[in-house]
Amino acid sequence: MVNWPSMTINKTELDIDLGAIPSPCFVLDEKKLIKNLELLQKIRKDAGIDILCAFKGYAMWSTFPLLRKYLSGATASSLHEAQLCHEQWGKKAHLCAPVYTDEEIGHITDISSHITFNSLSQFQRFGALARNKNLEIALRINPEYSEVETDLYNPCVPGSRLGITAQDLPETLPDGVRGLHFHALCEQNSDTLARLLAVVEEKFDKHLRQVKWLNIGGGHHFTRKDYDIDLFVNTIHRFKQKYQIDIIAEPGEAIGWQTGYLVSTVRDVVSSNGFHTAMLDVSFSAHMPDCLEMPYQPGVYGTIAPDKNSISYRLGGHTCLAGDFMSNFNFPQALQIGDKIVFDDMIHYTMVKTNTFNGVKLPSIGIWKKEGHFELVREFGYEDYKGRLS
């Protein structure tokens, strides 16, 4: 157990033994995952919906036996994610991808239970095959309304390649289409969903009356402390009563939200022109790309609010990319080689986006078990890098 001074991420204690954990390493806190899953199960039952695990946000398959106890299934965005669901979840996937290929569609339809087509042309090309294999078929719609502020994550920007707008959808849905599907949220509360559904009702009312189910996608921040669960449940009940259809949600980040860490180590400290940089054995570019893409400032244990006694550091990644660093992390004392730097909330999205740019080693993966000990799940090495490039 490590005790820290007051921190900007509002935590005073890290309840894991860093001495038992290799560096670098993603560490899932099993107790925190179970807490999230219990809440998701309650929402699922209270709202009367299916909640799926979106692999694009959370795909730590060593925990799938636990997830199966609480969730309805899983959703995939590619053939490989569908295979992971089929092999490790033991169930066919709900599949929604921007485009399908002739080379993969046969395998995809063999191991999926639901398939969403992003365009009418894709449906016309592959819909008959999906019908012949008795898949539940949906079309992805674009409500042209989203409150996502970062365009990189907004599927409803003008000219979006994702989904069919109301004006491009025929009044009578094609034969075999039993569902509609949208993605228009990103880590947002239920009031945003309520406003979004109002737009969907206005634009797609006649289409909603022709289908059996609606997938409301991901981005529902169910497990965030300020999420208004009652509003979500009431909104869903009203919608279901109006249209008499089933509702499916597929969060990714809500499952892994605040459930673990990325443990790293200071390997050097360099100073230049008044800037101090702690050089780590992890990379923002390779291991935490959302920090640079979004961008957002990750929480780091041991940091404090800036004051006259604090020392400001850049945290530097170990690739040669000049921009592989983040600034303005304040510590109460000077960092030393060998100090542990622990990034908070690094289990959702981060793990699924890692890469081996520069040949850097991927962080290990482990679980801090609810009984209070560390379990190493996977280590990575040269063969993992080499195997991607042969």
Secondary structure, 3 states (H helix, E strand, C coil): CEECCCCCCCCCEECCCHHHCCCCEEEEEHHHHHHHHHHHHHHHHHHCCEEEEECCCCCCHHHHHHHCCCCCEEEECCHHHHHHHHHHHCCCEEEECCCCCHHHHHHHHHCEEEEEECCHHHHHHHHHHHHHCCCEEEEEECCCCCCCCCHHHCCCCCCCCCCECHHHCCCCCCCCEEEEECCCCCCECHHHHHHHHHHHHHHHHHHHCCCCEEECCCCECCCCCCCCHHHHHHHHHHHHHHHCCEEEECCCHHHHCCCEEEEEEEEEEEEECCEEEEEECCCHHHHCHHHHHCCCCCCECCCCCCCCCCEEEEEECCCCCCCCEEEEEEECCCCCCCCEEEEECCCCCCHHHCCCHHHCCCCEEEEECCCCCEEEEECCCHHHHHCCCC
